[in-house]
Amino acid sequence: MARGEWVTVRGGGAFGLACGYELARRGVKVRLIESARLGAGSSGGTVGALAPHVPENWNPKKQFQLESLLMAEAFWAGVREAGGKDTGYARLGRIQPLADAAAVTRAEERAAGAAAHWGDAAVWRVAPLSEFGALAPLSPTGLVVHDTLSARAAPRAAGAALAAAITALGGEIVIGDGAEIGPVIHATGWQGLLELNAAFDKTVGGGIKGQSALLRFDAGAVPQVYAESVHIVPHADGTVAIGSTSERDFDAPDTTDAQLDDLIAKARRLCPVLEGAEVVDRWAGVRPRARSRAPMLGEWPGRSGHFIANGGFKIGFGMAPKVAQVMADLVLDGHDAIPEGFRVEDNL
């Protein structure tokens, strides 16, 4: 399609906003329609951990994620330049405590996988805990995995920055209902996956609830922590994010409960420096998980001119730059670079 024509994006989460920005950046007029509010779903959370999977058993999902994480710095810098709003992005790395000798051996073996797949773009290494600052977690061995690929973004700030960039580039944001113009990308989160279940008469995805919190603690520019399935992410505004639970069964999508209390207590145990830090935000929301567990991308089967970008699950912001690129290529140029396992058909 020609530049200057309209494309509609439905959904104001990470995938929808990133696709809208990338299209607008390429000269397309974007109408982004969000039924409730920007970041109404899981993209309005607090954690913002842009972190890779372990560098072993390599597959297309891990390659796609690697490419997206390596694109992130330029992508988020472009968003900030276009719209004038900070995204909270910083590539500060991540540390993971190692519990015993077996964990150390496993981590050292994975270093070879990182060297093979990440090349010189980032490092995965075993390092002494003493190298790291105030947020360093307890480690029985005194050692941690340190990777330099992980980054963070502040989800709400990043969403607002993407929206500002879209409007600065000539697009429009519609809250509520609006008429579709041109091709349509459906990036409608977990509720959109439920609608797809009905449309295809089979389960292609659904929602997984998560709860997270923000603690008032200024850790400075230090790596995030991942320990015992808990993300502990320092942000530039003097907070530390704690997340998150993973709940298949839930009655109240937006309500926090004792599970979050337990998560906060666990984070304080892992990083004792957080003991006593004030909880300034408690959040709950539902993340969209496709049946394949990978993002669901591509044309909507049997519905000409309609496309799907969904299933960001826990890594939506980390995947957003690459998702936006491949969806813009597909919609504007008909160029299909969606990897195996990511296609809509892979979930049918």
N, C-alpha and C positions, 0 to 999 in steps of 0.2 A: 504494500500500500504506500501511497505517497505521503511524504512528510507534510505536516500542516492539516492532515485529516484527524478526525476524532477517534479516540478509543475510550471505552468505558471500563473502569475497574470497579468491581463490587467487593467491598471489604476494606476496612481501615486498620488492619493489623500489619504485622511485619511484611508479609508477602505482598499484600495489596499495595501498601504505601511504597515499598521498594520497586515494584513493577511500575507503579504510576510515575515515580521519579525517573526511572530509567527510560521510559517512553517519552516523558516530557523533555529529558535531556537530549534525546535524539530528534527533537523537533515535532513531536506529535502533540496534539491538543488532548489533554487528559481530563475526563470527568470521573472523579472518584466518588462513589456513593457508599456511604456507611449508614446502616440503619439506626444505630444507637449513638455511639460516640467513638472517636478514634481511640484505639487500644481498648475497646470494650471487652475483648476476650483475653487470651493469655498474653498478648503483646502489651497489655497494660500492667504487667507484673513489675517485679522489683529486681530480679536477679541479674540478668544480662551477662551470663557467662558464655563467651564465644570460645569454646574449647574443643579440641579434636578428640576423636576416638583413638584408642591405642593403635600404634603403628604396626599392626600385625594382621594376618589373615586379610590381606588387602583386597578391596572390592570396589565397585563403581561408586558406592555411597561414600566411602572414605576418600576416594580420589576427588569426587565432587566437593565434599566438605573442605578438603585441603585447598583446592583452587579457590573456593569462596573465602576462606580465612586469609589467604594470601592477597586476595583482591580487596579485603576489607578496609585497609588503611586509606587507599586512594578513593574507594567508594564513599566512605564516611567523610573524608575531607571534602569531596565534591559536594556532598549534601550540605555540609556546613557553609561552604563558599556560596552555593546557590541560594540558600534560604536565610543565611545569617544566624542560625541557631546552633548551639552546641549539642552534640550527640552523646557526649560522655564516653566516646571511644578512646581507648588506650590499649596498646599491646604491651602488657606488663608481664606476661607469662603466668605460669601456674606451678604450684608445688603440691606434691602428694606424699604424705608420710609413709614410710615403709616399716611394716610391723615386725618382720623377722628376716632371717637369712634367706629363706625361700623367696620372699617378696623382693629382696635385693637382687637375687640371681635373675628372677623373672624380669625385673626392670632393666637390668644390664643387657639381657637378651633382646629386649624391645628396642634398645638403643640402636642395634644393628638395623632393625626395620625402619626406624626413623631416618637413619642415614641413607638407606636405600630409596625410601619413598619421598622424604622431605628434601633430600639433597642438602644444599647449603642454605636453604631458605629458613630453617629453624633447627633447633637442637633439642634433643631429649637426652638427659644425662642423670646419673646418680650423683648427688651432691650432699655435703654436710649441712645439717639444719642450721648450724651456726652462721652460715652465709646470709641468712635472711632476717628480715626485720621484725617489727613488733607483732605482726599477725601470724608469725610462724607457729604451726601447730605442734602439739606433742608428737614425738616420734620415738617408739621404743628402741629403734636401732640408732637413733641420732642421724638418720639419713632420710633424704626425700628424693623423689623424682622431680626434676625441674625441667619444664619444657618452655621454650621461648616462642611457641606458636600461639598459645592462648592469649585472648584479649578480653576486654569487657566493653560493654556499652550500657548506658542507662536507658532501659526500655522506654520509659515515658518520654524522656527527653529526645531519644532517637526518633520516636514516632512523630513528635511535634516538629522536629527538624525536617523529617521527610515531607510532612504536610506543607511546611513553609517553603521548602524547595519546589514542590509541585506548583504551588500558587505563584511563586516568583518566576517560574518558567512558563507561565501562561495557562496553567491548568486550573481546575476548580474542584473544591471539596463540597459535596452535598451531604448534609446530615439529615437523615429521614429517607424519604423516597424521592426518586428522580428518574427522568426518562433516560433510557440507554441510547447512546449515539455510537454508531460504528461497531466494530468487533468488541466483544465483552470478555474480560477476564474475571472469573469467579474465584475470589480469594476470601471465602466466607467462613473460615474457621470450622469449629467442631459442629456447629449447627448446620453449616453448609454440607458437611459430611453426612449428617443425618438426612438431609434433603436428597443427597446423591444416593443414599441407601434406598430411599423410596423410588427415585427415578429409575434406578437400575434393577430394582426388586431383588437386591442382595446386599449383604453387608460389605461395604467398601472402606468403612472407617467409623470412627466415633470419637468420644471425648474422654480424656483422662484428667481428673481434677488435680490441681496442685495448690499448695499453700506456701507462702513465703513471708519474710519479714525484713524490715530495715532496722538496724540498730545504730544509735548515734555513737560513732567511734571514728575518729580520723586516723586511719592507718598510714596515710601518705601513699606515695606511688610505689606500692609493693605488689608482688604477685598474688593472685587469688589462690585459694586453698580448696582442694577437693579431698575429702577424707570420709570414709564410711558412708559413701553415697550422699554426702552433704556438700553443697557448694557454698563457699564463704568468699564473697566478692567485695573488695573495697572499691568505693566510688569516690569521685573527685569532690563531691559535696560534703564530705565528712561523715558519710554513712558506710555501713557494711551490710550487704545483703546476705540473707540466710535462706537457702532453698534447696530442694523443695520436696513436699510430699508427692506421692504418686498413687492416686486413688481411682480404681476402676469403678467402684460403686459409691454413689453419692446422691444425696437428696437436695442439698442446698449448694448450687454451684459457686455462689459468691460469699459463702460464710466460712469464717475461720473457726477452729475448735481446738480441743486439747491436743490434736495431732501436731498442730503448729507449736503449741507450748513445749511438747516433747522435742520437736526439732530444734527450737531455740536452746533448750537445755543441753541437747547433744552438741550443738555448735560451741556453746560455752565450755563444755568439757573438752572438746577437741582443741579449742583456742582459749585457754584460761584468761587471756588478756581481755576477752569480751565479757567476763563476769562483771555484772553491775552496769553494763552499757544499756542505756535507755532504749526500749523498743518504741520507735516512732512511727512505724507503719506495719500493719498486718494486712495481708492480701490473700485472696483466694480467687481462682479462675479455672477455666477448663481448656486444656490444650488439645488441638486436633491431631489425632493419630490415624494415619491411613493404615489399611490392612497390611500393606507391605512394610510398614514402619519407616519407609523412605518418603520424602515428599512426593505428592501426586501431581504430575505436571503434564500438560499437553492439551490437545483438542478434546472437546466434549464429544464423545462418540454419538453420531447421529444428530448432532445439533450444529449445523454450519454457522461459522462465525463466532462460536462460543468456545472458551478455553477455561481450563481449571488450573489453579495454583493453590494447593492446599497441603495439609499434612506436615506442617513444620514441627509439630510435637514439641520436644524440648530444645530443639536447635534452630528455631525459626530465624532469629536474628543472625546467627552464624551462617546460615544457608542463604540469607536474603540477597546478598550481592550477586551470587551466581544464579539463583533462581530468577532474579530480575533480568539478567543478561540473556539467559536461554529463552525466557518467555518473550522478551522484546524481539529477539531474533526470529522466533516462530511467528509471532503476530504480524510483524512488519515485513519480513522478508521471506517467510515460508521456510526458513532454515531450521531444521529439526536437529538439535544437538542434545536432546534429552537422553540420558544414559539408561542402559538396561536396568530395570527394577524401579524406575521413577515414573514410568508412563501410567496414564490413567488405566490402560488396559491391563497393567500388571496387578491391579487390584480387583479386576472383575472375575 
